[in-house]
Every structure is written in structure tokens, then in C-alpha cells.
Amino acid sequence: MVSPNNYKRPSWDEYFMKIAEMVGRRGTCDRGRNGAVIVKNKRILSTGYVGSPVGLPHCDEAGHQMKEVSGDDKKSMHCVRTTHAEQNAIAQAARFGMSIEGGTIYTKMTPCYTCAKMIINSGIKRVVCAKDYHASEDTKNVFKAAGIEMVIIDKDIEKYENQ
């Protein structure tokens, strides 16, 4: 039993990040299993995880659809079968008429450049990431230019097979 004197209540960032971790466990591509939670005024508005478009086969069933992708003046391999967690969270908010303008998005790693542009255009003003992403320079630059606050909790770079 935890003594009331030793209990440390989680911060809002810790609380929502743990929820994003759990959302990511629903992911259907084992390359990251990222989850995203969009919050405004300390209330969850939308969630998303990595998965194929509705009705299409998932990586866990059909395997990865690997393509060489360029980013940050580098080339790397990406699975393109799935929609990213950030994209799914933004799409869910749009689908159900939820304004996310001025909100915060919590996610496992620094969003990719495409997700970063969607985040900017959706009106989200703050991004909290558990870890950094190996190709995040373009994202960091565009967030800075757009005035988006970005917090990376752990500066370690998220790594996965065939990166």
C-alpha cells in the first residue's frame, strides 16, 4: 500500500502520455505501435493509433508494405500500409465534428513531417512526445516556424527494425 505521504500524483503530461501509450497498443503495425491523444482544456477529444484505413488489411494480417522514403535529406524504409496515429486522431476529430484548435497532441515519438504539417493545419498548438524520431529535423524546423511548442520527454531516438 502506498502511503498518502509518498504518493506522487502524475502531471497532466504524464497522465495523457500514459493514455497515449495504451492507445498505441491497439496499433496493427508492429513498427512502432504509436498512439496519439488530442487534448484541450485537460479533456480528451480524440485518439488514434497506427492502422490501415477502415476495411483494408492490417500489417499484422497481411505483412508490411515497405517503401523507401526520403526525409531530412536521408532515405529510410517505411511501412506505408498504415495511417499514422496522429493522422488517425485528427481524422477522428474531424469525422465527429470535434474542434481541436488550440489543443495538445500526445504521441510516442516526434511526428513525421507529413503529420507535422497536418498538426499545424489542424490548429494544434502543442506537441508532447515520449521519444524523438530518427528523421525529425524537418518536423522540428516546421514546428518552430509555425510557433508550435514541442516537448520531447526522453531525448532517446525511437528505433525499430529495418529503419
N, C-alpha and C positions, 0 to 999 in steps of 0.2 A: 504494500500500500504506500502511495506517495503522500508524504506529509504536506499539508497545505503550505507550510513554510518553504518547502523545497520545490514546489510546483512552479514551472515557468510557462506561463500562457504563451502560445505561439503568436508571433506578429501576424498582421494581415497578410504580408507577403509569404511567410512560412505556411500559413493556413491554405491560401489559394494555390500555392505551388504543390503542396501535398495532394490537393484535389486534382490538379493537372496531371500529376504522376498516375493517379488512379484512373483517370480518363484515358490516358495513354495505354493502359493495359488492355483496353478494348481494341487497340490497333490490330490490323490484319496484315501488316508487313513487318517482318522481324528486323528490318533495317532501321532501328531507332525506336519504334513503338512510341512515337511522340504523342502527347496530349496537349490540348490548349483549353484555357478557360478565359473567357472575357468577362470582366467585372466592371461595374460602375457603381459608385456610391456604396462600396462594400457589399454589393449584391451580385450574384452570378446571373449573367444574362444569357450566355451561350457557352457550349462546349463543343469540342471537335477532336477527332483522333485520326491518325493515318489510316486510310482505307480507300478501296476502289469506289468509283461512282456507284450509286444505288443500282442494284440489279446486275452489276458486272462481276466477273470472278475476282476473288481476292488473291493476293500473293501466297497466303497460307494454303490456298487450294490449288492455284494454277502456276505458282512459281513467279519469280521476279521477271520484270520486263526491263532489262538493263540497257541503258544508253549512255554514251559519252556526252557529257555536258560541260560547257565552258562557264567559268565564273571566277572572278578575282584574277583574271589573266592566267588561270590554270584550267586544266581539263581533269575531270574525275568521272567516275562511274556512278550513275544514279538509277534507282528503280523508278520508272515513270508510270507504272500501272496505277499508282495510288494518288489520291489528293492529300495534300499536307494537312496536318492538324489545324494550323492557323487558317487555311483556306476553308476547311470544313466548318470551323467555328464562326467565321464571318458569313459563310453561306447560310448556316442555320439561323443566324440572327436575321439575315435578310428574308429568308423564307417565312419566318414567323413575325415579320414586321417590327423587329426589336432595334431601336436606335442604339448603336454602340459608340456614337460620337462622344469623345472625351473620356472614354474608358481605358482600362488597362488590360493587356493580354499577358497571361502567364503561360510559359511553354518550356519544354525540356531543354531546348537549345536555341541559340541565336537563329532567328528566321532566315530562310534563304532570301535571295534578292527579289524573287517574284513575290513571295509572301510579304516581304518588307514593303513593297510598293502597294500591295493590297491593304496592308495595315495603315499606311499613310492615307490612302484614298478613302478608307472607311471612317476616318476621323479619330482612331485610337491615338492617344497621346502618350502612353507609357507602355513599355515592353519589359517584362521581367523574365529572365532566362535562367534555368538551373545551371547550364554549361554553355560554353562557346561552341561554335560550329567551325569546321576546318576551312570553309570558304565564306568568311563573314565580313571581309573588308568592305565590299560594295554595300552591304547592308548597313554597316556602321556609318559609312560615309553618307548614305542617303538619309538615314535617320537623323544624323547631325544636321544636315542641310535643311531637313523638314521640321526641325525643332522637336523631334520625338525623344523623350527621355528613355534611355535603355539601361537596365541594371542586369549585370551578369553576376550571379551569386558565386559560382565556382569558376575560376578562370581556366580550368582544365578544358581541353578540346575534346568534344564528343567524337569517339572513334568507333567504327564498325567495319566489318569485313568488306573487302573489295571497294574501298573508298576511292 
